[in-house]
Amino acid sequence: MQLSDTRTLQNRPQPALSRVLSNVALLVTTWDLRRRTRKDLRSLPAHMLADIGIDPQIAAHEAYKPFWVA
């Protein structure tokens, strides 16, 4: 399931408990996506960062943010 799929599910009318659980699942999914992408960003060498137009210092700053920070 992709993040966009979970947002679609979130917009449907639901009972209160289901909404809470859906929101928690969406939050955990978002955190996991951030954790994985930041981990991948840390592993990219400088020449690959240059290929995608990202400064290594900016990449390092982003890569070491905690997963709960957007």
Buried (B, 14 or more C-beta within 10 A) or exposed (E): EEEEEBEEEEEEEBEEEEEEEBEEBBEEBBBEEBEEEBEEBEEBEEEEBEEEEBEBEEBEEBBEEEBEEE
